[in-house]
């Protein structure tokens, strides 16, 4: 049996030939049409000289082109490198060079960003653009696709082959590339299908960005199962509600709590027919109880699921089933079907129920390694277990409760933001002596980014200057939303900044003010 991602697509096309695989902006693409276009794109890549193991970058908003490119890449044994479309040029430059990307597929919206950095992209040989292009050296997406045959590519791809490198920021400030095999993805989709109770007749709405592990794996699970995905290019609350009514959506997969909160703020929600929705899933952060109650009222026929996952586990970790949604408060459930979980103390000893420990995961969906980073790999994958860096408690029934996230990490609107990356930018400003970046409570985004800055003697700056400087050097969602200036930062005897003291100080201050 062909145990590869491409093999699952081929079989889905055989079983569900005329069934819609994708619905996008009113247009429908059947499984047969999707497989045909994927094959053409795969053949075009082979004609251009693509080889098994080549890295292929994907820089698109959510679109059929992203889906087709990802599937074409993995069908020929090449390796997809999805790129966060929110990143600025220098951030993309690092990832593209670090990943050894040889082919870069992109939407026309990103032409100017790539034009600014392409002279420093030493290993990219081909640029393939979807849409009109003014880039003289670029190839046109539809042109190369239309000129290729639709035969299945004759490339041997096994479950042990690498399918993707998914970049996730680390506490070092530089993104790390999680190497994900076909086996990792296949078992991850099995987890999705079983633990989320997915069915072939489902119609799922997908608004999470496909570059994100949650987005691409939600998509692939439905392709494996033969169910239909309604894909949206961006999250717009009203458009979500309109799609639910028009397309009779049955599954809302892994929307972050911020998205649900925005939907709940819409006027006249009762005018939409949402009776088709049977599952509403949340990820990225825990859904507050009051939000769950409102979701249940909005979608009266839907079960609510909380999930916990991470890129290194190909997105799947734990699931809290709907039966416990309002019984287990701040709970992320139990490990998914193929996963084992342990909670251990700093010495690696398993903790008893009620005690806090680091979450360790083991299973076939755990990544192979970090790309070109053996030190980080050795740190994360020890004794056969993935050390997540996340802290949790377990109750007597085996349910897990997250009590803290990876050290210092900020989760804002479902996006993971790592302070050290922002601090490294702030430290390059000539007027700044020291800085610490922390997360503070935010009523809309869950957390927002705050920078606490110490200026060099005699210097003056405003909050707006610091924010503008960060925005020019980082993706906009990473920039601080507020800046405080202090004469000094709290430190240990060895000079290490005590962020826990800052977090506590500003958490109390922001709560007393009603939010950041």
C-alpha positions as CSV (number, residue, x, y, z in Angstrom):
1,X,0.0,0.0,0.0
2,X,1.2,3.5,-0.9
3,X,1.6,5.1,2.6
4,X,2.4,8.6,1.4
5,X,0.4,11.8,1.4
6,X,0.1,11.7,-2.4
7,X,-1.1,8.2,-2.2
8,X,-4.0,9.2,0.0
9,X,-5.0,12.0,-2.4
10,X,-4.9,9.6,-5.3
11,X,-7.2,7.1,-3.5
12,X,-9.5,9.9,-2.4
13,X,-9.8,11.0,-6.1
14,X,-10.7,7.4,-7.0
15,X,-13.3,7.0,-4.2
16,X,-14.9,10.5,-4.4
17,X,-14.3,11.4,-8.0
18,X,-16.9,14.1,-8.4
19,X,-17.3,15.2,-4.8
20,X,-16.1,18.7,-3.9
21,X,-12.7,18.6,-2.3
22,X,-12.4,22.4,-2.0
23,X,-14.8,25.2,-2.1
24,X,-13.1,28.6,-2.5
25,X,-14.8,31.9,-3.2
26,X,-17.8,30.2,-4.7
27,X,-15.9,27.9,-6.9
28,X,-15.7,24.1,-6.4
29,X,-12.8,21.7,-7.1
30,X,-13.7,18.0,-7.1
31,X,-11.3,15.4,-5.9
32,X,-10.6,14.3,-9.4
33,X,-9.9,17.8,-10.6
34,X,-7.7,18.4,-7.6
35,X,-5.6,15.3,-8.2
36,X,-5.3,16.1,-11.9
37,X,-4.0,19.6,-11.2
38,X,-1.7,18.3,-8.5
39,X,-0.3,15.8,-11.0
40,X,0.3,18.4,-13.6
41,X,2.1,20.6,-11.2
42,X,4.2,17.7,-10.0
43,X,5.1,16.8,-13.6
44,X,6.0,20.4,-14.2
45,X,8.4,20.4,-11.2
46,X,10.0,17.2,-12.5
47,X,10.5,18.8,-15.9
48,X,12.2,21.8,-14.3
49,X,14.6,19.3,-12.7
50,X,13.1,19.0,-9.2
51,X,14.5,16.0,-7.3
52,X,13.5,14.0,-4.3
53,X,14.5,15.9,-1.2
54,X,14.5,19.3,-2.8
55,X,13.1,22.1,-0.7
56,X,10.1,24.0,-2.1
57,X,8.9,27.3,-0.5
58,X,5.2,28.2,-0.4
59,X,4.3,31.8,0.1
60,X,0.5,32.3,-0.4
61,X,-2.5,33.4,1.4
62,X,-5.0,30.6,1.9
63,X,-5.9,29.5,-1.7
64,X,-6.2,26.5,-4.0
65,X,-2.7,27.2,-5.2
66,X,-1.3,26.6,-1.8
67,X,-3.1,23.3,-1.5
68,X,-2.1,22.2,-5.0
69,X,1.5,23.2,-4.5
70,X,1.9,21.4,-1.2
71,X,0.4,18.2,-2.6
72,X,2.4,18.3,-5.8
73,X,5.6,18.8,-3.8
74,X,5.1,15.8,-1.5
75,X,3.9,13.6,-4.4
76,X,7.4,13.8,-6.0
77,X,9.2,13.3,-2.7
78,X,10.3,16.9,-2.4
79,X,9.9,18.8,0.8
80,X,7.4,21.6,1.3
81,X,8.5,24.7,3.3
82,X,5.3,26.7,4.1
83,X,6.1,30.4,4.8
84,X,4.3,32.6,7.2
85,X,2.9,35.4,5.0
86,X,3.0,37.9,7.9
87,X,6.9,37.8,7.9
88,X,8.9,40.7,6.5
89,X,11.7,40.3,4.0
90,X,14.6,39.7,6.3
91,X,12.6,37.0,8.2
92,X,11.7,35.2,5.0
93,X,15.3,35.5,3.8
94,X,16.6,33.7,6.9
95,X,14.1,30.8,6.5
96,X,14.6,30.4,2.8
97,X,18.3,30.3,3.1
98,X,18.4,28.1,6.2
99,X,16.0,25.6,4.6
100,X,18.1,25.4,1.3
101,X,14.9,26.2,-0.7
102,X,15.5,25.6,-4.4
103,X,12.0,26.4,-5.8
104,X,9.8,29.2,-4.5
105,X,6.0,29.4,-5.3
106,X,4.3,32.6,-4.4
107,X,1.2,34.7,-4.9
108,X,1.5,38.0,-6.7
109,X,0.8,39.8,-3.4
110,X,4.3,38.9,-2.2
111,X,6.2,39.9,-5.3
112,X,7.6,43.2,-3.9
113,X,8.7,41.5,-0.7
114,X,10.6,38.8,-2.6
115,X,12.0,41.3,-5.1
116,X,13.7,43.1,-2.2
117,X,15.6,40.0,-1.0
118,X,15.9,37.8,-4.1
119,X,19.5,38.8,-4.8
120,X,20.4,37.3,-1.4
121,X,18.5,34.1,-2.0
122,X,21.5,32.2,-3.1
123,X,19.9,28.7,-3.5
124,X,16.5,29.6,-5.0
125,X,16.7,28.7,-8.7
126,X,13.1,29.1,-9.8
127,X,10.3,31.5,-8.8
128,X,6.8,30.4,-9.8
129,X,4.1,33.1,-9.4
130,X,0.4,32.6,-9.3
131,X,-1.3,35.6,-10.9
132,X,0.2,38.4,-12.9
133,X,3.9,38.9,-12.4
134,X,6.3,41.8,-13.2
135,X,9.2,39.6,-12.0
136,X,11.1,39.0,-15.3
137,X,12.7,35.8,-14.2
138,X,9.6,34.2,-12.8
139,X,7.6,31.4,-14.3
140,X,3.8,31.6,-14.4
141,X,1.9,29.0,-12.3
142,X,-0.9,28.3,-14.7
143,X,1.4,28.2,-17.7
144,X,3.7,25.5,-16.4
145,X,0.6,23.6,-15.0
146,X,-1.2,23.7,-18.4
147,X,1.8,22.5,-20.3
148,X,2.3,19.4,-18.2
149,X,0.8,15.9,-18.4
150,X,-1.7,14.7,-15.7
151,X,-0.1,11.3,-15.2
152,X,0.7,10.2,-11.7
153,X,4.4,11.0,-11.1
154,X,6.6,7.9,-11.1
155,X,8.6,8.7,-7.9
156,X,8.8,6.2,-5.1
157,X,7.8,8.0,-1.9
158,X,7.6,6.1,1.4
159,X,6.2,7.0,4.8
160,X,9.7,7.5,6.1
161,X,10.5,10.3,3.6
162,X,10.3,13.9,4.8
163,X,7.2,15.8,3.6
164,X,7.6,19.2,5.1
165,X,9.8,21.5,7.2
166,X,7.5,23.7,9.4
167,X,9.3,26.6,11.0
168,X,8.5,27.5,14.5
169,X,10.2,30.3,16.5
170,X,12.3,29.3,19.4
171,X,13.5,30.9,22.6
172,X,16.8,31.6,20.9
173,X,15.1,34.1,18.7
174,X,15.7,32.3,15.5
175,X,13.0,30.1,13.9
176,X,13.6,26.3,14.0
177,X,12.5,24.0,11.3
178,X,10.6,21.0,12.5
179,X,11.3,18.1,10.1
180,X,8.0,16.3,9.5
181,X,7.8,13.0,7.6
182,X,4.9,11.5,5.7
183,X,4.5,9.0,8.5
184,X,4.2,11.9,11.0
185,X,1.5,13.5,8.9
186,X,-0.5,10.3,8.2
187,X,-0.7,9.3,11.9
188,X,-1.5,12.9,12.8
189,X,-4.5,12.8,10.5
190,X,-5.6,9.5,12.0
191,X,-5.5,11.3,15.4
192,X,-7.6,14.1,13.9
193,X,-10.2,11.8,12.4
194,X,-10.6,9.6,15.4
195,X,-10.4,12.1,18.3
196,X,-12.5,14.7,16.5
197,X,-15.1,12.2,15.3
198,X,-14.7,13.3,11.7
199,X,-16.9,11.7,8.9
200,X,-16.7,11.5,5.1
201,X,-19.9,13.5,4.8
202,X,-18.5,16.5,6.8
203,X,-18.1,20.0,5.3
204,X,-15.4,21.8,7.2
205,X,-14.7,25.5,7.3
206,X,-11.0,26.3,7.3
207,X,-9.8,29.8,8.1
208,X,-6.6,29.0,9.9
209,X,-3.6,29.9,7.8
210,X,-2.3,26.9,5.8
211,X,1.3,27.7,6.6
212,X,0.5,26.9,10.2
213,X,0.7,23.3,11.4
214,X,-3.0,23.5,12.5
215,X,-4.1,24.8,9.1
216,X,-2.3,22.4,6.8
217,X,-3.1,19.3,9.0
218,X,-6.8,20.2,9.3
219,X,-6.9,20.4,5.5
220,X,-5.0,17.1,5.0
221,X,-7.2,15.2,7.4
222,X,-10.3,16.0,5.3
223,X,-8.5,15.1,2.1
224,X,-7.5,11.7,3.6
225,X,-11.1,11.1,4.7
226,X,-12.7,12.4,1.5
227,X,-14.7,15.2,3.2
228,X,-15.1,18.7,1.8
229,X,-13.2,21.8,2.9
230,X,-14.6,25.3,2.5
231,X,-11.4,27.4,2.4
232,X,-11.3,31.1,3.2
233,X,-8.4,33.3,2.4
234,X,-8.6,35.2,5.7
235,X,-10.7,35.3,8.8
236,X,-13.7,37.7,8.6
237,X,-16.4,37.0,11.2
238,X,-19.3,37.9,9.0
239,X,-18.0,35.8,6.1
240,X,-17.6,32.9,8.4
241,X,-21.2,33.1,9.5
242,X,-22.4,33.5,5.8
243,X,-20.3,30.4,4.8
244,X,-21.8,28.3,7.7
245,X,-25.3,29.1,6.4
246,X,-24.6,28.8,2.7
247,X,-22.4,25.7,2.6
248,X,-24.0,23.9,5.6
249,X,-20.8,23.6,7.5
250,X,-20.6,20.7,10.0
251,X,-17.1,21.3,11.5
252,X,-15.4,24.5,12.7
253,X,-11.9,23.2,13.0
254,X,-9.5,24.7,15.7
255,X,-10.4,28.3,15.6
256,X,-8.5,30.3,18.3
257,X,-10.6,31.8,21.1
258,X,-10.0,35.3,19.6
259,X,-11.9,34.3,16.5
260,X,-14.8,33.0,18.4
261,X,-14.9,36.2,20.5
262,X,-15.0,38.3,17.3
263,X,-17.8,36.2,15.9
264,X,-19.8,36.5,19.1
265,X,-19.6,40.3,18.8
266,X,-21.5,40.4,15.5
267,X,-25.0,41.9,15.6
268,X,-28.1,39.8,14.6
269,X,-26.4,36.4,15.0
270,X,-29.8,34.8,15.3
271,X,-30.5,35.5,11.6
272,X,-28.0,32.9,10.5
273,X,-29.0,29.3,10.0
274,X,-26.3,27.4,11.9
275,X,-28.2,24.2,12.5
276,X,-25.7,22.1,10.5
277,X,-22.7,22.7,12.8
278,X,-22.1,19.6,15.0
279,X,-18.5,20.3,16.1
280,X,-16.8,23.6,17.2
281,X,-13.1,23.1,17.9
282,X,-10.7,25.6,19.7
283,X,-6.9,25.6,19.7
284,X,-4.1,27.9,20.4
285,X,-5.4,28.8,23.9
286,X,-8.1,27.6,26.3
287,X,-11.6,28.7,25.7
288,X,-13.0,30.6,28.8
289,X,-16.1,29.0,30.3
290,X,-18.3,32.0,29.5
291,X,-17.1,31.9,25.9
292,X,-18.0,28.2,25.7
293,X,-21.5,28.9,27.0
294,X,-22.0,31.6,24.3
295,X,-20.7,29.3,21.6
296,X,-23.0,26.5,22.8
297,X,-25.9,29.0,22.6
298,X,-24.9,30.2,19.1
299,X,-24.4,26.6,17.9
300,X,-27.0,24.6,19.9
301,X,-26.3,21.3,18.0
302,X,-22.6,21.5,18.3
303,X,-20.2,19.8,20.6
304,X,-17.3,21.9,21.8
305,X,-13.7,20.6,21.8
306,X,-10.6,22.1,23.3
307,X,-7.3,20.9,21.9
308,X,-3.6,21.2,22.7
309,X,-0.8,20.7,20.2
310,X,2.5,21.9,18.8
311,X,4.3,21.9,15.6
312,X,6.9,19.4,16.8
313,X,4.0,16.9,17.2
314,X,2.6,17.7,13.8
315,X,0.0,19.8,15.6
316,X,-1.8,17.0,17.6
317,X,-1.3,16.6,21.3
318,X,-4.5,16.3,23.4
319,X,-8.3,16.7,22.9
320,X,-11.0,17.4,25.4
321,X,-14.2,15.8,24.1
322,X,-17.5,17.7,24.1
323,X,-19.0,15.7,26.9
324,X,-16.5,17.3,29.3
325,X,-16.5,20.8,27.8
326,X,-18.2,22.5,30.8
327,X,-17.2,19.9,33.4
328,X,-13.4,20.1,33.1
329,X,-12.5,23.8,33.4
330,X,-9.3,25.0,31.8
331,X,-8.7,21.4,30.6
332,X,-7.1,20.2,27.4
333,X,-8.3,16.6,27.8
334,X,-6.3,13.4,27.2
335,X,-3.6,12.4,24.7
336,X,-4.8,11.7,21.2
337,X,-5.2,8.2,19.9
338,X,-1.6,7.4,18.9
339,X,0.1,9.5,21.6
340,X,1.5,8.8,25.1
341,X,2.0,11.6,27.5
342,X,4.0,11.9,30.7
343,X,4.4,14.8,33.2
344,X,7.8,14.9,34.8
345,X,9.7,17.2,37.2
346,X,13.1,18.8,36.6
347,X,14.8,15.5,37.4
348,X,12.7,13.6,34.9
349,X,10.7,11.8,37.6
350,X,7.0,11.4,36.9
351,X,4.8,13.6,39.0
352,X,1.7,12.5,40.9
353,X,-1.8,13.9,40.1
354,X,-2.2,17.5,41.1
355,X,1.5,18.3,40.8
356,X,3.0,20.4,38.0
357,X,5.3,18.8,35.5
358,X,6.6,19.2,32.0
359,X,4.6,17.6,29.2
360,X,6.4,14.8,27.4
361,X,4.9,13.2,24.3
362,X,5.7,10.0,22.4
363,X,4.1,8.7,19.3
364,X,4.4,8.3,15.5
365,X,3.4,11.9,14.8
366,X,6.3,13.4,16.7
367,X,8.8,15.2,14.4
368,X,12.0,13.6,13.1
369,X,14.3,16.4,14.1
370,X,15.0,20.1,13.8
371,X,16.6,20.9,10.5
372,X,20.3,21.5,10.7
373,X,20.1,22.0,14.5
374,X,21.4,18.9,16.3
375,X,21.7,20.7,19.6
376,X,18.1,21.7,19.7
377,X,17.1,18.3,18.5
378,X,19.0,16.6,21.3
379,X,17.4,18.9,23.8
380,X,13.8,18.3,22.5
381,X,14.0,14.6,21.7
382,X,15.5,12.8,24.8
383,X,15.0,9.1,25.6
384,X,12.4,8.7,22.9
385,X,10.2,11.5,24.2
386,X,9.4,15.0,22.9
387,X,10.1,17.5,25.7
388,X,7.5,20.2,25.0
389,X,8.6,22.8,27.6
390,X,4.9,23.2,28.5
391,X,3.8,22.7,32.1
392,X,0.6,21.0,33.2
393,X,-1.2,19.1,35.9
394,X,-3.1,15.9,35.6
395,X,-6.2,15.0,37.6
396,X,-7.1,11.6,39.1
397,X,-8.9,10.7,35.9
398,X,-5.9,11.5,33.6
399,X,-7.1,14.8,32.2
400,X,-4.4,17.4,31.6
401,X,-4.6,21.1,32.6
402,X,-2.0,23.5,31.1
403,X,-0.6,25.8,33.8
404,X,2.0,27.6,31.8
405,X,3.4,27.7,28.3
406,X,6.9,27.5,27.0
407,X,9.0,29.8,29.1
408,X,8.4,33.4,28.3
409,X,6.3,32.7,25.2
410,X,3.4,35.0,24.4
411,X,0.2,33.8,22.7
412,X,-1.7,36.7,21.1
413,X,-4.7,35.9,19.0
414,X,-3.5,32.3,18.7
415,X,-0.1,33.3,17.4
416,X,3.0,32.2,19.2
417,X,5.3,35.1,19.8
418,X,8.7,34.7,21.3
419,X,10.1,37.7,23.2
420,X,13.8,37.1,22.5
421,X,13.3,37.7,18.8
422,X,11.7,41.1,19.5
423,X,14.3,41.9,22.1
424,X,17.1,41.3,19.7
425,X,15.6,43.9,17.4
426,X,15.1,46.4,20.2
427,X,18.7,46.0,21.3
428,X,19.9,47.1,17.9
429,X,18.5,50.6,18.5
430,X,21.4,53.0,19.4
431,X,19.4,54.7,22.2
432,X,18.4,51.6,24.1
433,X,20.5,50.0,26.8
434,X,18.4,47.1,27.9
435,X,15.0,45.6,27.2
436,X,12.6,42.9,28.3
437,X,9.5,41.8,26.3
438,X,6.6,40.1,28.2
439,X,3.0,39.3,27.6
440,X,0.3,41.2,29.4
441,X,-3.5,40.4,29.6
442,X,-5.5,41.7,26.7
443,X,-9.4,41.3,26.6
444,X,-9.4,40.8,22.8
445,X,-6.2,39.0,22.0
446,X,-5.7,37.0,25.2
447,X,-2.2,38.5,25.6
448,X,-0.5,41.5,24.0
449,X,3.2,42.3,23.7
450,X,4.7,44.8,26.1
451,X,8.3,46.0,25.9
452,X,10.0,47.3,29.1
453,X,12.9,49.5,28.0
454,X,15.9,51.1,29.7
455,X,17.5,54.0,27.7
456,X,21.1,54.9,27.6
457,X,22.0,57.9,29.8
458,X,20.9,61.2,28.3
459,X,18.7,59.6,25.6
460,X,15.0,60.2,25.1
461,X,12.4,58.1,23.2
462,X,8.7,57.7,22.9
463,X,6.6,54.6,22.9
464,X,5.6,55.3,19.3
465,X,9.3,55.4,18.2
466,X,10.0,51.9,19.8
467,X,6.9,50.4,18.2
468,X,7.7,51.9,14.8
469,X,11.2,50.6,15.0
470,X,10.0,47.1,15.7
471,X,7.4,47.2,13.0
472,X,10.0,48.0,10.4
473,X,12.1,45.0,11.3
474,X,9.5,42.4,12.3
475,X,6.1,41.0,11.2
476,X,3.5,43.5,12.4
477,X,1.8,41.0,14.8
478,X,5.1,40.7,16.8
479,X,5.5,44.4,17.5
480,X,4.9,45.7,21.0
481,X,1.4,47.2,21.6
482,X,2.8,49.1,24.6
483,X,6.1,50.3,25.9
484,X,7.2,51.3,29.4
485,X,10.5,53.0,30.2
486,X,12.2,52.1,33.5
487,X,15.5,53.3,35.0
488,X,16.5,49.6,35.5
489,X,15.3,46.0,35.2
490,X,15.0,43.5,38.1
491,X,17.9,41.0,37.9
492,X,19.4,38.0,39.6
493,X,22.7,38.1,41.2
494,X,24.3,36.9,38.0
495,X,22.7,39.7,36.0
496,X,19.8,37.7,34.4
497,X,16.7,39.7,34.0
498,X,13.8,38.5,36.2
499,X,10.9,38.5,33.7
500,X,8.7,36.7,36.2
501,X,8.8,39.8,38.4
502,X,8.0,42.0,35.4
503,X,5.1,39.8,34.3
504,X,3.6,39.8,37.8
505,X,4.0,43.5,38.1
506,X,2.4,44.3,34.8
507,X,-0.2,41.5,35.0
508,X,-1.6,43.1,38.1
509,X,-1.4,46.6,36.7
510,X,-3.2,45.6,33.4
511,X,-5.9,43.7,35.2
512,X,-6.6,46.6,37.5
513,X,-6.9,48.8,34.4
514,X,-9.2,46.3,32.7
515,X,-6.8,45.2,30.0
516,X,-3.7,46.3,28.0
